[in-house]
Amino acid sequence: MAPPYAATVAEVLDAHDVDEGGLSVEDAAHRLEEDGPNGLPAERRPHPVMTFLKQFHDVLIYVLLASAIITFVVGDWIDAVVVLAVTVINAVVGLVQAGRSQRALDGIRAMLSLTATARRGGRWVTVEAADLVAGDVIRVEPGDKVPADARLIDAHTLQVDESALTGESVPSDKRLDAVSRTSGVGDRVDMLFSGTHVTAGTGTAVVTATGLDTEIGRIHALVTGTASTTTPLTRQLATFSMRITLLILAVAAGMLAIGRLVHDRDLAELVPATISFAVAAVPEGLPALVTITLALGVRQMASHNAIVRKLTAVETLGSVTTICTDKTGTLTRNEMTVRTVVTPVSTFDVSGLGYAPHGDVTTRSSAHSSDTSLLAVVEAFALCNDAHVIESDGAWNVVGDPTEGALTVLAVKAKVDTHGATRLAVVPFSAESKSMAVRSRSLDDRTHMFLKGAPRVVLDACSHEVDGDGRLRPIDRAGWTATVDDLSSRGLRVLAAARSAETAPTATLVEGDYASGMVFLGVAGIVDPPRAEAVDAVATMHGAGARVKMITGDHPGTALAIATEMGIAAAGAPVLTGSDVEGMTDAELADRAPGVDVYARTSPEHKLRIVAALQSRGETVAMTGDGVNDAPALRRADVGVAMGIKGTETTKEAADIVLADDDFATIGHAIEEGRRIRDNLQKSVLFLLPTTSAQALVVLLAVLVGFTLPLQATQILWVNLITAVTLSLALATEPAEPGIMARPPTKPGRGILDRSFIGRIVWVSALITAATIGVFFFETGRGASAAEAQTTAVTMLTLGQLAFLFSCRFLRASSLRPAVLRGNRAVWVSAGVLVTLQLVFVYAPFMHPWFHSAPLGAREWASTAAIAALIFLLTEAGKALERARHRSRQLRPSAHPS
C-alpha cells in the first residue's frame, strides 16, 4: 500500500481494518498488546560511577596522571595534589555534560500528548495517549496536542502549528486530498503529526503510526543515533599530548642510556636527573591552562547572552567555516508582519516589526497616508478576522492565526477602528475555499459583505475596483495578477480583500452571496521579517570568512527571497529542496553542498545529511535552530547553537551554546570571542613550550655533555609552580587583537600552533637555555657556591620567561610598542606576584633548605634582568624575520605568475 499521506481515506481505513466508527475496546486492547504503548522508549542510563570513570579515558588525562605520579616520586605532594585536582575537575565537567543527550531525549518525550479523544466501541472517550494504537479514530480541536501520526478522515477549517517539526512560520491548512509520494513532511496536508498543536478548526483522523514510528519518534531515533563530533580543540590536544608523551619517554630513555653507557654515571644520580627532566618537560599546566582560558571565555560570552554548555565549543566557534541556520525564529522573528499594501490607487509601505502595534503606513505616491482606498482595504482585513494581540511581560503575542494577527496590527497602525461594527454572519476560512467572509453592520447602520482570501479566489469573485475618486471601474485582472506575482517573488505571502458593491439588510451569509459582483479593494504582502541584527551579522560573518547557509522547511521561493534580502545568497541562486537531497547519494550531496547556500522543504534527516556532507569536505560547521526538527543536526554539528527564548527544550539540551536573547548577531560576537580564545590559547601554548623546553634542555644537556646539573628537581618544580600560578594564566585574559574578524577562519585540521611558530619555539628555547647555563657557569667560575650559582640560574630562568611573556602578547605583530605595556592588567599582576615569590625563594631562610637556594646580591639581579631584556629583544628580532618571510611568500605568486 502507498504511504498513508499518498493513499485515499478508504485505502487507509481498509489497510488498518477499521471504519470511521473506530475500534472496539477489545480490538484496541489486543493491538496495544501487540504493538506496545504509544510512547518513546526510555534509554537505559549507565551508572554515574562508570560515567565518571570514563572521563579519565583520555590521553591528556594520562599525561596529567603521569605528571602527578612523577611529582609524588620527587616528593612535591602539593604540586601533585594540584595536578590531580585538575583531572578530577575535568572528570566532573565531563560527567555533567554526559547527561545532556539524555535530557534531550526527555525533552522530546515531553512534547507528546498525555491524553486523546478516541472513538472506542462506537462512542467518543478520553484515553491515555500511550494507549492509542494504529487504527484508532481520534478527534482534535483547537488547543489540542496531536497524540499520534494520523491520516485525516474529516476536517473543518483545520489548522495545525507544525513549526517545531517543519520550521514553517504559518500554521498548516489541512485538507483531505491525498498528496504525492515524494511530498515532504511540510507538504503532507492530509496528515496530523504527533507533538504538533491544533490552532483552529476541528478534525477526525485514523491513527497510522505510534511511538517510534511517528515523525517525532524518528527524530528521537536520530538524536539517539547521532554522536557528537569531537571538536577541533579536542582532536588537536589529543594529538599534541600524544606526541609530547612519546617524545618525553624517548628522550628520557636516551638520557638514561647515554648517562649510563657513555658517562658511566650511577643510577642513583641518573634516575633523579631523568625524573627532573620529565618534570621539566611535561607541560602539566596545559590542561589547567586550557580549562581556565575556556572558562574565562565562557564568562565573557555570557555577558553577550551566549550561554555555553560545553567548554571546548567556545574555541571551536573561532574555527567555524560554515554556519548552517534555520530561518524561522532564527534569521526571522517568527512573527508575521504586513510589509506592503497595494490598493487600486496607491502602494503603501508599513513600518514596524512583529505583533507590537507600533509603526506607520506611508504611501509611495503624493496622496496622504489616510487615503480612503487604504482605509477600505484595511477595514475589510480587520473585519474578516478572528485574531487579536495581547501584551505580556513587555512582549506582544498573537491569540489566533498569526497571519490574521498581522492584519489586526495593520489596522492599529492605519488607525482603523472596527470595534463599533457588528458581525451578523460569517463563513469561516477553510483550506478548500481559501477564503473567509463576513456580513457586518457599521455604526451608521450600513451592512456590507467583506471577503478575505487567496488573491485568485478573491479576484474571481470581483467585477469592479474603486478609482481615486471613489467611483467604480472594471477590475484590471491582468494588472492585479502581475502585482501579486511581484509580491510573491519577493517572498511575501499575499492576501486580497473585497466588499459587496451594495448594502443589503439581510443577516445571513452563504458562499453564493459573494461568489460574484464584489468590489476588489487591494492586497497585503505579509512576511515573517528578517531580524535587523541578523542581516548585519551575516555581513560580519562573511567578512570573517564564514559562509552562511539557510536550511529551512519553508517553500523555496520564500526561502530564497529571505536569503537574498539578508545577503546570504544572490538573486537566482540555486536552491536545493528536501526531495533533491533525498535523491542524492552521500557523495553527490557532499559535492553539491559547499556551493549551495539555500535549502528548502527539508526534514530533520535532510538537515543531518547536509551537515555531515559539509563536514566530509573538511568544513567546521556550526548549526543554529530552535525547533525539535533541528536537534539531530545540532548534535551532529561541530558547534550546535540553540535559541534560548523560542527554542524547544529538546533543541537547547542538544546544543553546545544557547543564545539567551535569540539574537543571531550574538553568534558573531561568539565567533569573535572564539577567535580571541584560540589566539590566547596559542599565545599560552607558545609561551609554555619554550619555557618548559628550556627547563628540560638544561637538565638534558647536563646529562648528555656530562657537567653538573645547573638546576635540581625541586628547583624546576618551583619554577613550574610559580609560572603556572602567575605567567601562564596572564595570557588567558588578553583582549582581541585588531582585525580579528577580518581574517579567514583557522583551516580545519591545523594544529594548536602553526608550523611557522616552530622556529620561534626553537629560538627562544635556545636563548633561555643558553642564558640559564651561562649564568650558572659564570657564577661558578667566579667562585660562587653551588647554591648561589643554582639560585642565580633559577632567577635567570624565571626572568627570561617573564621577558618572553611580553613578547607573546602579540602572536605575530611586534611587541616593541607602547601597547605591550597596557590592555591587560593581569600581565602586571602576574609579573608582580612572580617577582614577589622569587624574592621569597631567594631571601626567605625557610626556603633555603627546601630548595637549596641562597641570597643574591644586586649584581646578580641586575645581570639576569639585563640578559632577560636581551632575550626579549632577540625574540622580537626573530619575529621580525618571520614577518619578512611571510611577506615574501605572499609576494612570490605575483612576482612569478603562472
N, C-alpha and C positions, 0 to 999 in steps of 0.2 A: 504494500500500500504506500501511497505517496505520504510525505510528511503531513501532519495534521493541518498545517497552515496552507498547504497546497491541495488539500482534499476538500470535498463538499461536506456539509454538516452531516448529511445522510451517511456518507462513507466513513466519517469519523465515528459516528454512533454505532454503525454496524461493526467497525473494527474492534470496538470496546464492548460489544454485545450488550448494549443498553439502549433505551429510548429516552425521550425527553421527560418521562416520568421518573427517571432516576433509578438507582439500585435498590434492591430490597435490603433490609437490615442484615439478613443472613449472608447475602452475597457480598455486601461491603465488608463484613467481618472475615469472610473467607479470603477475599482479596488482600485484606490487611495482613492476614497471617502469611500469605504467600509472598507479598511484595515488601513487607516491612513498613515501618512508620514513615510518614511524610516529614522528614527532617534531615538535617545534615549530621553525619556521624561525628562524635567527639573523638579527637585524637588521643591515643594513649600517651600520657605525659611521662617523660623519663624522670627518674628520681633526682631531686635537686642536687644531691651529693655527686651523682655521676655527671650531671651537667656542669657542676663546679669543677670537678677533676679534669673534664675535657678542655677547660680553658687553659690548662698548663701544657697541652699538646701543641707546642709551637716552638719553632727553632729559636726565636728571640727569647722566649722564656727559658729555654735550655741554657742559653748563654748567660742569662741572669743567674740562674741557679748555680751554674758552674762558677760564676764570679763570686757568689756568696760562699760557696764551699772553699774557694781559694782564700778568700779573706778570713774565713774561720781558721784555716790552716795556719795563716801567718799571725793569728791572734788578734785581729782587729774586729771584734764582735759587733761594735757599734755600726761600722760600715756594712757588715754582713746583714745585720738586722734591717738596716735601711733598704738594702737591695731586696731582701726577702719581702719587705713590706710592699715594695713596688710590684712584685709578682702577684701578691695577694690582692692588691688594689685592681690590677689588670684583670684578675680572675673574677672578682666581684662585678666589675663593669661588664665583662663578658656574660656572666650569669644573668644580669639584668636584661641585657639585650637578647638573650636566648629565648625569653618569653614573649618577644614581640610577635612572632609568627602565630603562636597560639592565640594571642589576643586578637590578631587579625581575623582568624577563623571564628572566634567568638563573636566578633563584630558582624560577620556575615550571618551567623545564626540569629543574631538579634534582629535582623531585618525581616525575618519570617513572621508571618501572621500566627497568632495564638489560637484564634477560633475562626470558624467559617460557617456560612449558611448553606446547607446541602439538602437536596431532596432525597429523603430516605423513606422507603415504604409508602410512597405516594403523598408525603407531606413534607413541608419545609421544617427543618430542625437545625438547631445550633449544635455543631460538633467541634471537637478539638481539631485544629488544623492538622495535627500529627496523625489523625485517624483517617484523613482523606486518602482515597485510592483512585487509580486510573479508572475512569468510567463514572465517577461521581458527577452529578449535575449540581452546580453551585450557582449562587446568586450574589451579585455585587451591587453596591450602592455608593453614593458619594461619601468619602471618608474612609472607606474600607481599604484594608491592605490585602492585595490579592494573595490567596493562600497556596496556590499551586499553578503550574502552567496549564492553560485550558484553552480549548477551541470554542469560540463564541457560537451560541445557538440562536440568541436573540439579543438585540441591543437597541436602546433608545437614547439618542444623543449622548452616547457613552464616550467619555474622555478619560484617559489614564496618563498620569505623570510617570514617564519611564526614564527621566533624565539620569537617575543614578545608574541605570542599566545601559542606556544608549548614548547619553550625553546631549540629547536634544532639549532645547530650551522650552519648546511648546508641547503641551500635552498631546498625546496621540489620539486622533479621532478614530474610533473603532467602527468597523462595519463587518458584514458577514461574508462578503465575497472572498473566495479563495485567492491566494496570490501565487506568484511563480515559485518554483522550487528553489531558484537561485536568490530569492529575497533574503536580505539581511534581517537581523532581529528588529531593527527600527522600522522596517517596511512590512512586517507581518501584522497588518492592521486587524486581522481576524483572530488574533491570539491575545490572551492575557498571560502575564508573566509573574511568577511568584516574587513577592517583595516589593512590587510597584504599587502605586496609590491611585485609587479612583477619585477623580476630581469633579466629575459631573456625569449625570445620566445613570441609567441602570442597565444591567445585562444579566443574562444567564449563559452558562458555558459548561462544557463537559471536560472534566479533568483528563489531560493527556499525559502528564508527567508529574512525578512527585520526587521529593528528596534529591538525591544526586543527579537524577535525570533531568531536572529543571535547568533553565538557563543560569539561575543563581547557584545551583548545585555545580554546574560546570565551572563557574568562576571559582567556587570553593575548591574544586579539584585542581584548578590552575594555580591557585595560591599555595595549595598543599604541595604540588609537584614542582614549583618554581623555586630553585635555590638562589639565594642572594649571591651575586658575584663578589669575589674578593676585590677590594679597592686597589687602585694603583699603589697607594702608600703601603698597604699590607703586603702586596707582592714584592715591592722594592725592599722593604725592611727584611722580609724573609730571605731574599737573595743576598742582601748586604750582610745580614747576620751569619748566614751560612759561609760566605766567603771569608769573613773575619775569623770565624771559628776555625775553619780549615787552615787558614794562614797562621794563626797563633799556634795551633797544635804542631804544624810542620816546623815552624821556626823554633819552638820550644824543644822539639826533638833534636833539631840540628844543634841547638845550643848545648844540650847535654852531651851529644856525641863529640862535638869539637872540643868542648871543655875537658872531657874525659880522655879522648884519644890523642888530641893534639897538644893540649897544655898539661895533661896529666893531673888535673885538679881533683880533689877529693869530692865524693858525692855529698858529703856533709856541707861543703861550700857551694857545690853546683845546684843542688836542689833548692835551697833558699833563693839563689840567684835566678833560677828558672821561674820560681813562683813570683819573684819580684817582676820579672819580665811579663808574665801572664797578667799579673795585677795591673801593670802599667799599660799593657796593650789592649785588654778587654775594655771597650767603651761602656762600662756598666751604667754610666749616666745617660746613655742614649735613650733607653725606653722611658725613663722618668722624664727626660727632656722632651721627647715626642708627646707623651701624655700631657705634660704641663702646657706645652705650646698649643696643643689642640684644645685643651680645657680653657685656656685664656681666649682662644678664638671663639669657642662656644659662648663664652660670656659676652664677647664683643658682638657676636651675631645676634644674641638675644636682645641686645639693645636696639637692633634693627628689625625686631619682630620675627626673627628666624629661630625657631626652637629646634636645636639639634638633638636627635635621638641616638646618633651613632657617631662617636668621636672622629673616626677616620674619614667620614663623609665630608668633614669640613675641608680637609686638604684636597680630597678628590674633586670638589667643586672647582678648585683652581685649575684642574687639568681637563675640564669638560670641553669637548669639541663640538658636541651636538646636544641641543636641548629639544626634546620632544614634549609637546604640550597639548593638553586638551583645549578645546575652545570655550565651551560653555562653563561659565563660572571661574575660569582661569584667565583667559585673554579677554573674555567678555564678562559682563556683570550678572548674567542670568536674570536680567530684569528687562522685559520688553519695553521699548520706548518708541513713540511716534517721532520720526525724524522729518518727514515731509508730508505735506497735504497739498493736493492738486485739485482745484475746482475749475469749472468752465471759464472762470475769469482770470485766475492767477495761480501761481505756485507759492506756497508758504513754507518757510523753514521753522522748525520747532527746536528750541534750545532746552537744556536740562537733560538729566540722565536718570534712568530708573523710575521708581514709583514715587519719588519725592515730588510733590506738586509745586515745583519751583521752576520757572523758566518763562520764556516768551514765545509768541508766534509772530513772525515778521514776514511781510510779503516781499517778493523779489521785484514786483512792479511798483509803479508810483502810487498805487492805491493804498489806502490806510489798512493797517492790520486788522481792523474791525470790519472789514468788508463783509457785506451781507451774505455773499456766497460762502465765506468761511464759516460764519455762524450757522448757516443752514446745514452744512455737511457735518459740523461738529455736533450740532443738536441731534442729528439722526444717529450718529455713533453713540452719543450719550444715552439716548432713549432705548436703542436696541442693545441693551447692556444689563448684565446681572452682577457685575463685579463692583467692588469698592475697595479703597485703600485705607489702611489704618497705620497710625504711628505707634511704635512700641520700642521703648528704650532708645529713642533717638533715631530709630531706623523705620523706614516706610516699607510696608509689606502689602501685597495684594490678597484679598479674600475673593476667590473665584478664579476665573480663567485669566492667565497672565496677559493674553492679547487684549481682552476686554478691560483689564486693569490699565493697560497703556492708553486705551481710548478714554477711560474715565479721567486719567491725569491730563490728557489733552484738553478735555472740557474745562478743567480748572485753569489751565494755562491760557486758554482762549476766552476765559471769563464768561462761559456759557453756563447758566444756572437752569437746570431742568427739574428742580425739586417741586415746583408748583404743578408739574404735569401729572396727569392721572393715567395709568396704564389700564386700558379697557380689555385688551385681549393680546395674546402672544402665541406665536408659533415658534417653539424653541429651535435652536440650532441643531442640525443633525448632519452626520457625515455624508448622508445620501443627498440632501438638498444643498449642503454647503452654504446655508443662509439662515438668518433669523429675522423675524418680522414682528412688529408690534402695532397695535392701534392705540393711539394716545390722544387724550384731550388736554388742551392747554388751558391756561388761566382765563383766556378770553373766549373760552367755550368752543374753540375750533377743534375739529377732530381730523387727524391725518393717519395714514398708514406710513410706517417707516420700515425700510428694508436694509439689512446689512449682510454682506457675504462676499464670496469669491467674485472677483471682477467680472468673469464671464457670465456667471449666473445673474448678477445684478444688471449687466448690460443687456442681456436677453430680455429682461423684464421691462426695460425702459424704451420710450419712444422719443422723449424730448430731454433737453437740458435747459438751464437758465443762463441768459446772457448777462452782461454787465449792468443792464438797465432793469433787470428783474423780469424780462419778458421771456416766454418760452420760444425755443427754436429747436429744429430737428437735431437729434443727437449725432455727434460726429464719432461713429463707432471706430473707424479706422484710426482716428487721432487718439482715442482713448486706449485702443489696443496697443498702439506704439508707446503711449505713456506708461502703461502697465508693464510692457516688456522692458522698457528702460529702467524702471524702478526695480523690477525683479533681477535684472542683470547686475544691479549694484548690491544684491544680497538682501534686499528688503522684502518683507512679507507684505503683500498688498491686499487691502480690503476696500470695498466700494460701498457707497451708501446712496439710497434713493428715497423719495417720498411720493405719496399719491398726489396727482395733479389737483383733484377736487376734494373738498371736505365731505365727509359722509357721517350722518348721525348714528349709524349702527354701532353696536358694541361688540360685535362678533368678528372673527377673523379666520379665514381658511386660506390654503395655499392658492387657490384660484383667484382670490381677491387681488393679489399683487403679481400675478403671472404676466401681465402686460399693462401698457399705458402709464408706467411710472415715470417720474422725472429724475434723471440722473444728477446727483449733487456733487460727486467727486470721489477721490480715492485718498487713502492714507498709506504711507510707506512706513512699516514698522520693523524694527531691528533689535536684536539683543546687542547693545552697543559695546564696542571695544572699551576697555578701561584706558583712560587717557595716559595713565602712568605706564601701562603695558606697552603702548606704542613707543614711548621714549626708551623703555627697557629693551625692546627688540633692537632698536638702533644701537644702543650701547653694547649689546651682546654681539651684534655683527661687527662693530668696531673692535671688539676684543677677540675676534676670530672664531667665535662660537656660532654655528649655524642653528637657526630656529626652525623646527618643523611642527606643523599643526596636524594632530591626529584626532579626528572627531567623528562622532556618529551622525553628524548633520549632513545635509544634502550637499553635493559637490559645488553647485553654484553659490550657495550661501557661504560655504567654507572658503572658496577661492576669493569671493568678494571681501570677506573679513580679512583674509590673509593679505590681499592686495592693499587694503586700507591700512593695515598695520605694518606694511613693509616686509612681510615675511616672504612673499612671492610676487613676481611681476604679473601684470595682467596677461591672461592667456597661458600662464604657466601650466605644466602638466599636473593633473590630479589623479591619484590612484584611489579607486574605491575598494571597499571590502571584497567585492566579488573579483576585482582584478587581482588582489593579493591572494584570494582563495585559489585562483587558477595558476599561480606561480609556484615553482619549486623553491626550496630554500636558497638554492644557488642563484636562480633567476631574480629572486627578491633582493638578495644581497648585492646583485649587480645594479638593480634599479634604485634601491632605497637611498643611497647617498645623493642622487641627483634630483629627487622629488621632495618638495617641501610641504605639500598639502595632501592629506589622506582623508577621505570622507566615507561615511557609512561603514565605519569599522566596528568590529566586535572586540571583546577582550582578547580573544585568540589572535586576531589580526594585530592588535597593538603589541602583544607579546612577541610575535614573529618579526614585526618591524624593528623593535628594539634589538632583538637578537641578531637580525640581519646587519644592522649598523655596527654592532659590537664585533661581528665577524669580519668587518672591514677595518678593524683597529680603532674605531671611534670610542671615545669615552662619553657615555650617554647619561644625561640627566632626564628624568621623566617627571612631568608635573601632572597633577589631576586632582579631582575632587569626588568623583563618583566611584561606586564599588566596581564599576567596569574598568577602572584604571588600576586597581590594586595589584593584579598579577604583573602588569608591565612595570609598575613602580618597584616591585620587589626584584624584578629581573635587572632593572637598570643599575648602572654604577652608582647613581645617586637618585633616590626616589624622593620627590618633593610633593607634599600634600597641602591643600588649603585648610587652614585651621578653623575657619568660621563656617563655611558652607560644605566643607569636606565631610564625608561619612566617617564614622569611627573606624570602619574597616580600612579605608584609604589611609587614615592617619597612622594606624598601627602598622601598616605595611611600609610606611615611608621612613626615610632616614632623617629628613628635615621637614618640619611643619611650619608653614607661614602663618603666624598668628593674625596677620592683617589681611590675608587673602590677596596680597598685592604682588602681582607678577614682577614688579620692579624690584621687590625685595630679593629676588633671585640674582639680579645684577649686583646688588650690594654683597650678597653671599658669595658670588663668584670672585668679586674683588677681595673679599676677606679670605677666601680660599687661596687666592694667589699670594696674598700677603703672608699667610701662614706657611705656604710652601716655600716662599722666599726665606722666611725666618727659620724654617727647618733646615734649608740649605745652608744658611749662614751658621746655624748652630752646629750642624754636622761638619761643615767646612772648618769651623773653629775647633771642634772636638778631635778630628782625625790628626792634624799635625801636632797638636799638643800631646795627645796620648802616644802618637808615634815617636815624638821626641823623647818622652819618658822611657819608652821601650827601647829605643835606639841607644840611649845612654847605657842601659844595662847590657844590651846585646853586644855593643862594641867592646865593652869591658871584658866580657867573657870570650868573644872571638879573638880579640887582639891580645888579651891577657894582662890588662892593667887593673889597678884597684878600682872597685866599684865606687863611682862618684856619688851614688845615691843608695840608701838602704831601703829595704821593702817598706818599713814603717814610714820613711820619709816620702816615698812615692804615694803611699796611701794618704798621707797628709795633703799632698798636692792635689790628689784626686778629690779628696773630701772638700777642701776649701774652694776649689774651682767648680765642683759640682753644685755647691751651695750658692756660689756667687756668680762667676762669669758665665757658666753655661746657660743660666736662666735669663741673663740680661737681654740676650738677643731675641728671646721669645716675644718681647713686647715692642719690637721695632715697628715704627709706622710704615705704611706702604710707600714704596719708592715712587718717584714721579713717573707717569706714563705707564703704570702697571696694567691699565685696561686698554692700552693702545698696542700691546704686543700680542702675538698669537699664543694660544694655549700650549702648554707643555706637550710635546709629542708623546702619544701613547707608547709605552714600553721603555721610555727613557728613565734612567735610574734616578736616585735621590740627588746625585751630583752628576753634572755633565763631565764628559771626558776632558773638557777644557780646563777643569779645575785640578786635574791630576798633577800637572806641572807645578801649580801653586802649592799643593799639599807637600810635594817632594821638596820644593824650595824652602818653605817655612820649616818643615821638619828638620832639614839640614841646618838652617840658621839657628834654631833653638837648641838643637843637639850640640852643634859646634860651640855655641856660646856657653852652654852648661858645662861641657867637658873642659872647655878652655879656661874658664874661671877657676874650676877645681884644680887643674894643674898649675895655673898661675899662683893660686894661694898656697898650694903645696910647695911650689918652688921657692916661695918667699919665706918658708919656714912655719907656715900656719899648721895648727894641729889638724888631725883628720876631721874632728867635729866642726872646727871653724871652716875648713875647706868645703865640707859637705853642706854646711849651713849656707855658705855663700852660693854653692851650686843650686840649692833649693830656692834661694831668693832669686837667683838668675832665672830659673825655670818659671817661677811664679810671675815675675815682672815681664818676662818675654811673652808669656801667654796674655798678660794684660795688654801689652802693646799690640799684639795680634788681634785682640778683641776689637779695638778701634778700627783696624783695617777691615774687619769682617762686617762692619756696619753697612757697607755698600758692597754688593756682590761683585760688580764689575766697574762701577764708577770709581773715580779717585776719592780717597778719603783725606787727601791733602786740601781740605777746605773747612771753613768755619762750621759748616753743617754737621761735621762729625762730632762736634762738641755739644750739640743741642738736639732736642727732639725725642730723647729717650732718657728720662730721669733714672730709669733702672740701671743704666750703664754706670752712672756716677755712684749710685748707692752700692752697687756690686763692687766697684773699684774701691770704695771706702771700706767696705766690710772686709774685702780681700787683704788690703794693706794692714788693717787692724789685726786680723787673725795672724798675718805673717809677723807682725811686731810681737804678738804673744808667743809665737813659735820661737822667735829669736831671743827674746829677753825674759820671758817668764821662767823662773827657776824650776818650777814643777814640770815644765815641758822638756827640759834638757835630758833627764834620764829616760823618758819615754821615747823620745825621737832622736836622741844622740845629737842634739843641736847645741849651739854655743852663741854667746853675744857677738855682734859685729860692730865695727866702727863706722864712722861717717864715710870713710874712703870706700869700703865695700859697697855701701848703699849707693854712693854716687857713681861708682864704676858700673854696677849692674844696671842702674837706671839709664845711664848713657848708652850702654850696649842695647838695652831694650828699645830705646828711641831709634837706634841704628837699625834694629830688626824691623821696626815699623817702616822706616824709610826704604829699606831694601825690599820689603814686601810690596810697597807701593810701586817701586820700580818694576818689579815683576808683573804687577797688574797692568802697568802702562805698556809693557811688551805684549801682554795678552790682548789688549785693546788694539794695538797696532797690527798684530797678526789677524785679528778679526776683521778689521777694516780692509786689510789686504785681500782676504778671502772674498769679501763682498765685492770688491772692485775687479777681481780676476775675471769673472764671466764677461763683463763689458769690455775689458781690455783685450780679450781673445774671443770674439764672437764666433759661434759655430755656424 
